[in-house]
Amino acid sequence: MKTHVYLSKGLAFALASIISMVVESGAQQVFQPNAKEAELYRLIRDDALQQRVQVVLDPRLCLAARKHAQDTQARKFFDHRNPSGVWSNQRVLNEGYPLPSNYPPDNNTVESMAGVPSESAAEALALWKSDVPHSNHVFGQIAFYRGQVVFGVGQAPKSGLAYATYVFISAPLPVGEQGAMTAAIAAQLSVRPDASGTLILSNPQPKAIVEVYRSSLLSGWNLERTVVLDSGGHASLGLKLGAREFYRFGYYQP
């Protein structure tokens, strides 16, 4: 199998095609963004104002963001502290993402929110751009936020409120984990079917955060999911969808 590694603004990528080999996979963490969440991530990552050199999307942060967006609609509130008294930092910890000791659980140092009547991701970004504290956070325009290189995005359509809720979360690389994959390690990423036909993403570095993009034409790449590899360096990608498939992997490049 041939693997190619190249850099793009704000991300490092590895590109791989599929060959046959049996690979076992254990427990994993995975998040599949909807179209609006994927768009929000792309807009934040690629905006000319973005000061972070490298970023990566994490499933745990995404899950915390989506759950909070859905909760605002279900319980009709709009705040970083939910009606049960739980703050943003604690909700990130609840999803198993380890934060530094100077991120108190009863505070918010990770999250921005936007209420958007049009349900547009671009409008959510425009709202954050119009407010200095939010712009500082979303685009890493001060050193504290610039060090938050792992992202999460969540969206909930209008239901309980008169506007859609967008949530953006950023945090430092996970404390105690090997989340910063180097280009040399990323070059060893592979996708191979196991005995049941399930595609397994493999890498020698366990607990690495990897974005998974899929294409059958080496163009029109679709952000399908973001995963944290298990302790053996594996993650399941589900069944193969077509006769010919290619994968591009986004990862944090230190």
Solvent accessible surface area in square Angstrom, and as a share of the most:
residue,aa,sasa,rsa
1,M,84,0.38
2,K,163,0.69
3,T,41,0.24
4,H,103,0.46
5,V,53,0.30
6,Y,84,0.32
7,L,116,0.58
8,S,53,0.34
9,K,117,0.49
10,G,8,0.08
11,L,1,0.00
12,A,0,0.00
13,F,5,0.02
14,A,0,0.00
15,L,31,0.15
16,A,2,0.01
17,S,38,0.25
18,I,34,0.17
19,I,63,0.32
20,S,99,0.64
21,M,100,0.45
22,V,100,0.57
23,V,19,0.11
24,E,146,0.66
25,S,43,0.28
26,G,48,0.46
27,A,93,0.72
28,Q,58,0.26
29,Q,63,0.28
30,V,67,0.39
31,F,8,0.03
32,Q,99,0.44
33,P,18,0.11
34,N,60,0.31
35,A,86,0.66
36,K,73,0.31
37,E,0,0.00
38,A,23,0.18
39,E,63,0.28
40,L,0,0.00
41,Y,2,0.01
42,R,114,0.41
43,L,39,0.19
44,I,0,0.00
45,R,31,0.11
46,D,59,0.30
47,D,23,0.12
48,A,97,0.75
49,L,71,0.35
50,Q,15,0.07
51,Q,85,0.38
52,R,9,0.03
53,V,119,0.69
54,Q,25,0.11
55,V,0,0.00
56,V,0,0.00
57,L,0,0.00
58,D,0,0.00
59,P,5,0.03
60,R,8,0.03
61,L,0,0.00
62,C,0,0.00
63,L,65,0.32
64,A,3,0.02
65,A,0,0.00
66,R,54,0.20
67,K,103,0.44
68,H,2,0.01
69,A,0,0.00
70,Q,93,0.41
71,D,30,0.16
72,T,0,0.00
73,Q,6,0.03
74,A,82,0.64
75,R,106,0.39
76,K,135,0.57
77,F,30,0.13
78,F,83,0.34
79,D,72,0.37
80,H,41,0.18
81,R,121,0.44
82,N,13,0.07
83,P,79,0.50
84,S,77,0.49
85,G,28,0.27
86,V,42,0.24
87,W,74,0.26
88,S,0,0.00
89,N,0,0.00
90,Q,57,0.25
91,R,24,0.09
92,V,0,0.00
93,L,60,0.30
94,N,95,0.49
95,E,35,0.16
96,G,46,0.44
97,Y,2,0.01
98,P,38,0.24
99,L,19,0.09
100,P,33,0.21
101,S,123,0.79
102,N,102,0.52
103,Y,11,0.04
104,P,49,0.31
105,P,66,0.41
106,D,104,0.54
107,N,65,0.33
108,N,36,0.18
109,T,29,0.17
110,V,0,0.00
111,E,8,0.03
112,S,2,0.01
113,M,13,0.06
114,A,4,0.03
115,G,21,0.20
116,V,0,0.00
117,P,79,0.50
118,S,69,0.45
119,E,37,0.16
120,S,38,0.24
121,A,2,0.01
122,A,54,0.42
123,E,60,0.27
124,A,0,0.00
125,L,10,0.05
126,A,56,0.43
127,L,77,0.38
128,W,4,0.01
129,K,85,0.36
130,S,94,0.60
131,D,54,0.28
132,V,106,0.61
133,P,90,0.56
134,H,56,0.25
135,S,11,0.07
136,N,33,0.17
137,H,6,0.03
138,V,0,0.00
139,F,0,0.00
140,G,0,0.00
141,Q,63,0.28
142,I,76,0.38
143,A,75,0.58
144,F,87,0.36
145,Y,44,0.17
146,R,95,0.35
147,G,42,0.40
148,Q,0,0.00
149,V,15,0.09
150,V,0,0.00
151,F,0,0.00
152,G,0,0.00
153,V,0,0.00
154,G,0,0.00
155,Q,9,0.04
156,A,3,0.03
157,P,74,0.47
158,K,90,0.38
159,S,90,0.58
160,G,25,0.24
161,L,32,0.16
162,A,83,0.65
163,Y,57,0.22
164,A,0,0.00
165,T,0,0.00
166,Y,0,0.00
167,V,0,0.00
168,F,0,0.00
169,I,0,0.00
170,S,0,0.00
171,A,0,0.00
172,P,27,0.17
173,L,56,0.28
174,P,4,0.03
175,V,77,0.44
176,G,84,0.81
177,E,48,0.22
178,Q,106,0.47
179,G,2,0.02
180,A,30,0.23
181,M,0,0.00
182,T,56,0.32
183,A,39,0.30
184,A,73,0.57
185,I,46,0.23
186,A,0,0.00
187,A,40,0.31
188,Q,99,0.44
189,L,1,0.00
190,S,4,0.03
191,V,0,0.00
192,R,54,0.20
193,P,27,0.17
194,D,34,0.18
195,A,93,0.72
196,S,84,0.54
197,G,28,0.27
198,T,28,0.16
199,L,0,0.00
200,I,3,0.01
201,L,0,0.00
202,S,13,0.08
203,N,8,0.04
204,P,78,0.49
205,Q,21,0.10
206,P,40,0.25
207,K,81,0.34
208,A,0,0.00
209,I,0,0.00
210,V,0,0.00
211,E,0,0.00
212,V,0,0.00
213,Y,13,0.05
214,R,28,0.10
215,S,11,0.07
216,S,60,0.39
217,L,142,0.70
218,L,83,0.41
219,S,64,0.41
220,G,72,0.69
221,W,56,0.20
222,N,91,0.47
223,L,19,0.10
224,E,26,0.12
225,R,30,0.11
226,T,0,0.00
227,V,0,0.00
228,V,1,0.01
229,L,0,0.00
230,D,12,0.06
231,S,93,0.60
232,G,49,0.47
233,G,0,0.00
234,H,44,0.19
235,A,0,0.00
236,S,28,0.18
237,L,1,0.01
238,G,28,0.27
239,L,114,0.57
240,K,86,0.36
241,L,135,0.67
242,G,34,0.32
243,A,105,0.81
244,R,155,0.57
245,E,10,0.04
246,F,21,0.09
247,Y,0,0.00
248,R,44,0.16
249,F,0,0.00
250,G,0,0.00
251,Y,0,0.00
252,Y,30,0.11
253,Q,39,0.17
254,P,91,0.57
